[in-house]
Amino acid sequence: LLFLSCLGDCQLHTSCGIQKCTTDFVSFTSHLNAALEDFDLEFCKALRAYSVCTYRNSKVCRGNLVYHSAVLGIGDLMNQRNCTKEGPTSSTNPEMTHDPCNYSGHTEAREHQGGEKNAPLTYLFCGLFGDPHLRTFNDHFQTCKVEGAWPLIDNKYLSVQVTNVPVVPGSSATATNKITIIFKSYQDCIDQKVYQAMTDDLPAAFVDGTTIGGDGNTRSLQIVEKVSGKYIEMYARYIGTTVYIRQLGHYLTLAIRMPQELVMAYERSQDLQLCVNGCPSSERIDKSGHLPLPVIGKLLPWSTAARPRSGYTLETATSKCHEKMLVKDIYFYSCIFDLLTTGDANFTAAAHSALQDVEALHPSKEHWHIFPRSGDGAVGRNSKFFVSLGLLYMSLVAYL
């Protein structure tokens, strides 16, 4: 929208207060999620506050093009959302806007860490999919065994534990068949809520049968079912956290976005968190970038006719993965690895969905794709991240 461009240009018009109006509007709406039921209510409140602010500046901003664009834009948005001109507005008064059950209003964590109250919020992403591939909060990519129950996240606010089981005989690769999430009690926002998903049992409710946590009006915590028995989303408004869980084939995938300051709110005894510190070296399938797959030792260099136990050759696995993923990034090569390991085509959908979740939740678009290192040591497409699977993938790349 044209009027939002004010954020970069309005400083040139110091006598006009439209920049402050726009900044407040962005602040009021940045945390809103269109999937939640109260979106229109809160968005209309923010629009009315924006309109009031522009009216107060109408005289000093009379000749300002950005101001007039904002006025027109507000009117259009109010019509689109069927907002009434009269009604409650979002307020810039800190005493009125502080809501302990709305993470965008939290200040205590940043104050405790010596940060500024109004510093921009930083979000981190973690994902687990396939057999299994882990993308940590630091954007490190690993492939691990981690058989049994392991903590992905364990901090002051949230615990996430996954259980992994072997996928095929003769391989150390595993995949996730159970996820347990504990949303810990927080002030007056929610009492503790537990969610549990297992293969063929992906409920759209917590273990107590409820679908929301906290007050029914504010919906501090909510589960939204996207595909019955196959895909749910959870929104923990009070801690600014979003979780996606899917079942693809016989296994589960998980993706989560969480504020950095909350991710780091854990005790020393809670340092075994796969999303934070990655997998222990003893649990890594990849050793210095090399994955010791049985098929590799027997079939490299692969011929197009070679067919490992999975039923896929490198050529057919590549073709299958290319059907859903056109960009040859780490997710594409993970797909190939999973097909050659398991022969289960559902892992293709898992890799594709994992990338979709990255695009929906990862805060930095330029970091959505991670690329293997090239033969000369450079990282593909200027990616800043070292890919631990690089050597295996470059073996595959040589045949693509």
LOFILUM-211848 format. One record per residue (C-alpha): x, y, z; residue number from 1. Coordinates in Angstrom, 2 decimals. Layout:
% residues N
        px        py        pz     k
         X         Y         Z   NUM
...
% end
This chain:
% residues 400
        px        py        pz     k
      0.00      0.00      0.00     1
      1.27      3.46     -0.96     2
      0.55      5.02      2.41     3
      2.79      2.50      4.19     4
      5.76      3.74      2.18     5
      5.67      6.66      4.58     6
      7.89      4.71      6.93     7
     10.88      5.44      4.77     8
     10.04      8.90      3.42     9
      8.05     10.87      5.98    10
     11.10     12.02      7.88    11
     11.47     14.60      5.12    12
      8.25     16.26      6.28    13
      9.07     16.99      9.92    14
      6.06     19.27     10.44    15
      3.67     16.50      9.43    16
      2.96     13.74     11.94    17
      1.88     11.11      9.42    18
      5.01      9.05     10.07    19
      4.03      8.55     13.71    20
      0.49      7.63     12.64    21
      1.76      5.02     10.21    22
      4.34      3.64     12.64    23
      1.64      3.17     15.28    24
     -0.66      1.43     12.77    25
      2.10     -1.00     11.80    26
      2.79     -1.65     15.48    27
     -0.88     -2.34     16.18    28
     -1.24     -4.78     13.28    29
      2.15     -6.51     12.93    30
      1.23     -9.29     15.36    31
     -2.22     -9.99     13.91    32
     -2.90    -13.23     12.06    33
     -5.65    -13.40      9.46    34
     -6.39    -17.02     10.40    35
     -7.68    -16.03     13.83    36
    -11.29    -15.08     14.46    37
    -10.53    -11.73     16.14    38
     -8.46    -10.45     13.19    39
    -11.14     -8.16     11.70    40
    -12.04     -6.72     15.11    41
     -8.46     -5.80     15.99    42
     -7.66     -4.63     12.45    43
    -10.67     -2.28     12.45    44
     -9.63     -0.89     15.83    45
     -6.18     -0.14     14.41    46
     -7.69      1.47     11.29    47
     -9.93      3.73     13.39    48
     -6.92      4.79     15.48    49
     -5.02      5.49     12.24    50
     -7.93      7.57     10.95    51
     -8.12      9.61     14.17    52
     -4.38     10.25     14.02    53
     -4.53     11.48     10.43    54
     -7.46     13.76     11.26    55
     -5.45     15.38     14.05    56
     -2.69     16.11     11.55    57
     -4.94     17.26      8.71    58
     -3.89     20.91      8.87    59
     -0.11     20.49      9.07    60
     -0.16     17.67      6.51    61
     -2.47     19.41      4.04    62
      0.12     19.55      1.24    63
      1.73     16.17      1.97    64
      1.12     13.57     -0.76    65
      1.86     10.65      1.58    66
     -0.70     11.97      4.05    67
     -3.42     12.07      1.38    68
     -2.43      8.59      0.20    69
     -2.80      7.37      3.80    70
     -6.27      8.89      4.11    71
     -7.40      7.22      0.89    72
     -5.79      3.93      1.88    73
     -7.51      3.93      5.27    74
    -10.88      4.49      3.62    75
    -10.32      1.65      1.18    76
     -9.27     -0.76      3.90    77
    -12.20      0.17      6.12    78
    -14.57     -0.56      3.24    79
    -12.86     -3.87      2.46    80
    -13.11     -4.99      6.11    81
    -16.57     -3.55      6.67    82
    -15.23     -1.44      9.54    83
    -17.57      1.09     11.12    84
    -16.27      4.62     11.53    85
    -17.47      4.70     15.12    86
    -16.14      2.21     17.65    87
    -13.16      1.31     19.85    88
     -9.66      2.23     18.71    89
     -6.20      0.95     19.47    90
     -4.46      3.31     21.87    91
     -0.88      4.56     22.04    92
     -1.20      5.00     25.80    93
      1.12      2.33     27.28    94
     -1.13      1.90     30.31    95
     -4.09      1.20     28.06    96
     -2.38     -0.99     25.46    97
     -0.34     -3.25     27.73    98
     -1.83     -6.68     27.47    99
      0.10     -9.45     29.23   100
     -1.64    -11.99     26.99   101
     -0.51    -10.29     23.77   102
      3.18    -10.82     23.18   103
      3.52     -7.67     21.05   104
      2.99     -5.73     24.27   105
      5.60     -7.57     26.32   106
      8.45     -5.43     27.64   107
      9.64     -7.24     30.75   108
     11.89     -9.72     28.93   109
     13.72     -7.03     27.00   110
     14.02     -4.82     30.08   111
     15.44     -7.75     32.03   112
     18.04     -8.28     29.32   113
     18.94     -4.60     29.22   114
     17.30     -4.04     25.84   115
     15.11     -1.20     24.67   116
     11.37     -1.45     25.19   117
     10.65     -0.46     21.60   118
     13.38     -2.52     19.95   119
     12.03     -4.50     16.98   120
     11.04     -8.06     17.80   121
     13.26    -10.82     16.43   122
     11.72    -14.18     15.55   123
     13.48    -17.50     15.01   124
     12.43    -20.60     13.07   125
     12.98    -24.31     13.69   126
     11.75    -27.25     11.62   127
     11.93    -31.05     11.72   128
     10.90    -33.34      8.84   129
     11.92    -36.44      6.91   130
     14.17    -39.07      8.42   131
     14.81    -36.69     10.21   132
     16.27    -33.43      8.96   133
     16.58    -30.62     11.48   134
     16.78    -26.89     10.79   135
     17.79    -25.20     14.04   136
     16.95    -21.72     15.28   137
     20.41    -20.74     13.99   138
     19.57    -21.97     10.47   139
     22.00    -24.88     10.77   140
     20.85    -27.93      8.83   141
     21.56    -31.44     10.15   142
     20.47    -35.02      9.65   143
     20.34    -37.05     12.86   144
     19.43    -40.43     14.35   145
     17.94    -39.25     17.67   146
     15.95    -42.46     18.10   147
     13.47    -42.37     20.97   148
     12.25    -39.27     22.79   149
     14.21    -36.01     22.43   150
     13.50    -32.38     23.38   151
     13.28    -29.94     20.50   152
     12.49    -27.00     22.79   153
     12.51    -26.71     26.59   154
     12.34    -23.22     28.06   155
     10.39    -21.13     30.55   156
      7.32    -20.95     28.31   157
      7.21    -24.04     26.12   158
      8.34    -27.65     25.89   159
      8.31    -29.61     22.64   160
      9.37    -33.27     22.60   161
      9.52    -35.60     19.60   162
      9.77    -39.37     19.45   163
     11.57    -40.92     16.49   164
     11.53    -44.52     15.31   165
     13.68    -46.39     12.73   166
     12.43    -46.09      9.17   167
     14.00    -49.07      7.40   168
     16.12    -52.01      8.55   169
     19.82    -51.57      8.02   170
     19.74    -47.78      8.19   171
     20.26    -45.47     11.18   172
     17.72    -43.03      9.74   173
     14.60    -42.43     11.85   174
     11.40    -40.41     11.48   175
      8.99    -38.77     13.90   176
      5.86    -40.65     14.97   177
      4.94    -38.69     18.13   178
      5.00    -35.03     19.17   179
      4.20    -33.70     22.66   180
      3.89    -29.96     23.32   181
      3.42    -28.37     26.75   182
      2.33    -24.74     26.86   183
      3.32    -23.80     30.39   184
      1.10    -21.76     32.70   185
      1.69    -18.05     32.22   186
      0.35    -15.31     34.52   187
     -3.41    -14.98     34.03   188
     -3.21    -15.82     30.32   189
     -3.41    -19.60     30.32   190
     -3.24    -22.60     32.60   191
     -0.93    -25.34     31.40   192
     -2.09    -26.96     28.18   193
     -0.77    -30.19     26.73   194
     -1.03    -31.25     23.09   195
     -0.09    -34.67     21.78   196
     -0.02    -36.02     18.24   197
      0.83    -39.53     17.07   198
      0.83    -41.29     13.73   199
     -2.79    -41.54     12.56   200
     -3.92    -39.44     15.52   201
     -3.43    -35.73     14.80   202
     -6.16    -34.10     16.93   203
     -7.43    -30.55     16.60   204
     -7.67    -30.23     20.39   205
     -5.54    -30.38     23.50   206
     -5.52    -33.54     25.62   207
     -8.26    -32.05     27.81   208
    -10.55    -31.75     24.78   209
    -10.43    -27.95     24.50   210
     -9.31    -26.01     21.43   211
     -8.39    -22.71     23.11   212
     -6.46    -21.59     26.15   213
     -7.14    -18.55     28.30   214
    -10.13    -16.27     28.10   215
    -12.57    -17.23     25.36   216
    -12.63    -13.67     24.02   217
     -8.89    -13.05     23.78   218
     -7.99    -16.61     22.72   219
     -4.45    -16.44     24.09   220
     -3.88    -19.95     22.73   221
     -5.76    -21.55     19.86   222
     -5.68    -24.63     17.63   223
     -6.87    -24.27     14.03   224
     -7.50    -27.42     11.99   225
     -6.49    -26.97      8.36   226
     -6.87    -30.53      7.03   227
     -8.75    -33.02      9.18   228
     -6.35    -35.49     10.76   229
     -3.46    -34.26      8.60   230
     -2.56    -30.63      9.36   231
     -3.11    -28.30     12.32   232
     -1.78    -24.88     13.30   233
     -1.39    -23.53     16.83   234
     -1.24    -19.85     17.73   235
      0.12    -18.95     21.18   236
     -0.68    -15.24     21.13   237
      0.63    -14.62     24.66   238
      4.14    -15.74     23.66   239
      4.05    -14.72     19.99   240
      4.57    -18.32     18.88   241
      3.17    -20.27     15.91   242
      3.40    -24.05     15.46   243
      2.54    -26.14     12.38   244
      2.18    -29.94     12.64   245
      1.50    -32.23      9.67   246
      1.18    -35.95      9.05   247
      2.56    -37.07      5.71   248
      2.52    -40.80      5.14   249
      3.23    -42.54      8.45   250
      5.27    -39.73     10.00   251
      4.92    -36.23     11.43   252
      6.60    -32.92     10.66   253
      6.86    -29.83     12.84   254
      7.66    -26.16     12.17   255
      7.75    -23.40     14.77   256
      8.36    -19.65     14.92   257
      9.15    -18.12     18.31   258
     10.54    -14.79     19.58   259
     14.29    -14.93     20.13   260
     14.14    -13.56     23.66   261
     11.77    -16.36     24.68   262
     13.79    -19.04     22.89   263
     16.76    -18.05     25.05   264
     14.77    -18.06     28.32   265
     16.01    -21.41     29.65   266
     18.12    -22.74     32.50   267
     21.50    -24.37     32.14   268
     19.92    -27.74     32.90   269
     17.74    -27.29     29.79   270
     20.62    -27.06     27.32   271
     19.73    -30.30     25.49   272
     17.39    -28.71     22.95   273
     17.74    -29.82     19.35   274
     16.24    -26.59     17.98   275
     18.72    -24.50     19.97   276
     21.98    -26.47     19.96   277
     21.43    -29.04     17.24   278
     21.96    -32.77     17.59   279
     24.79    -34.19     19.72   280
     27.71    -35.28     17.56   281
     27.10    -38.91     18.52   282
     23.58    -38.66     17.03   283
     24.54    -37.16     13.69   284
     24.09    -39.34     10.63   285
     26.27    -36.98      8.66   286
     29.94    -37.17      9.68   287
     31.91    -34.17      8.46   288
     29.41    -33.82      5.66   289
     29.35    -37.50      4.66   290
     26.25    -39.68      5.07   291
     27.19    -43.39      5.35   292
     24.16    -44.80      3.54   293
     24.40    -48.50      2.67   294
     23.44    -47.73     -0.93   295
     26.27    -45.23     -1.27   296
     28.99    -47.68     -0.38   297
     27.64    -50.25     -2.82   298
     26.44    -48.16     -5.72   299
     28.68    -45.11     -6.00   300
     29.37    -44.15     -8.65   301
     25.72    -44.74     -9.52   302
     24.65    -45.67    -12.96   303
     21.23    -44.72    -14.22   304
     20.32    -48.39    -14.26   305
     21.37    -49.10    -10.66   306
     18.40    -49.66     -8.37   307
     19.04    -49.71     -4.57   308
     16.78    -51.46     -2.07   309
     14.56    -48.40     -1.89   310
     13.37    -49.04     -5.43   311
     14.65    -45.64     -6.57   312
     17.72    -44.87     -8.59   313
     19.38    -41.49     -8.33   314
     17.74    -40.58    -11.62   315
     14.20    -41.58    -10.60   316
     14.55    -40.04     -7.12   317
     15.76    -36.79     -8.64   318
     12.87    -36.75    -11.09   319
     10.36    -37.46     -8.33   320
     11.64    -34.65     -6.12   321
     11.82    -32.26     -9.05   322
      8.07    -32.67     -9.54   323
      7.41    -30.62     -6.40   324
     10.61    -28.64     -5.88   325
     12.17    -26.67     -8.71   326
     14.89    -25.00     -6.65   327
     17.83    -27.31     -6.00   328
     18.34    -26.29     -2.38   329
     18.86    -28.36      0.75   330
     15.22    -29.43      0.82   331
     15.46    -30.78     -2.71   332
     18.55    -32.83     -1.86   333
     16.99    -33.99      1.42   334
     14.10    -35.31     -0.63   335
     16.49    -37.32     -2.80   336
     18.30    -38.65      0.27   337
     15.02    -39.74      1.86   338
     13.76    -41.48     -1.27   339
     17.02    -43.39     -1.73   340
     16.98    -44.36      1.95   341
     13.34    -45.36      2.40   342
     11.65    -45.66     -0.98   343
      8.65    -43.90      0.57   344
      7.30    -41.23     -1.80   345
      5.56    -39.50      1.13   346
      8.95    -38.08      2.09   347
      8.80    -36.03     -1.11   348
      5.67    -34.32      0.18   349
      7.33    -33.92      3.59   350
     10.29    -32.05      2.12   351
      8.01    -29.90     -0.03   352
      5.73    -29.05      2.91   353
      8.75    -28.31      5.11   354
      9.86    -25.69      2.60   355
      6.34    -24.26      2.46   356
      6.40    -23.94      6.25   357
      9.71    -22.12      6.04   358
      8.20    -19.66      3.58   359
      5.21    -19.12      5.87   360
      7.07    -18.78      9.18   361
     10.74    -17.92      8.64   362
     11.19    -14.17      9.23   363
     13.91    -13.63      6.59   364
     12.98    -14.33      2.99   365
     16.61    -14.20      1.88   366
     17.32    -17.18      4.14   367
     14.45    -19.44      3.09   368
     16.67    -21.50      0.82   369
     19.91    -23.08      2.00   370
     22.28    -24.26     -0.72   371
     25.12    -26.80     -0.58   372
     28.68    -25.63     -0.97   373
     30.09    -25.79     -4.46   374
     33.22    -27.67     -5.35   375
     35.46    -24.63     -4.84   376
     34.18    -24.10     -1.31   377
     31.84    -21.24     -2.10   378
     28.29    -21.41     -0.90   379
     25.64    -21.56     -3.61   380
     23.60    -18.43     -4.30   381
     25.48    -16.46     -1.62   382
     23.90    -18.39      1.24   383
     25.55    -17.55      4.56   384
     24.99    -20.99      6.03   385
     27.26    -24.02      5.90   386
     25.30    -27.12      4.96   387
     26.45    -30.17      6.87   388
     25.22    -32.50      4.14   389
     27.31    -30.75      1.51   390
     29.72    -33.51      0.58   391
     26.98    -36.06      0.05   392
     24.94    -33.58     -1.91   393
     27.85    -32.59     -4.10   394
     28.21    -36.30     -4.90   395
     24.58    -36.22     -5.96   396
     24.98    -32.92     -7.81   397
     27.69    -34.46     -9.95   398
     25.06    -36.78    -11.37   399
     22.28    -34.19    -11.86   400
% end
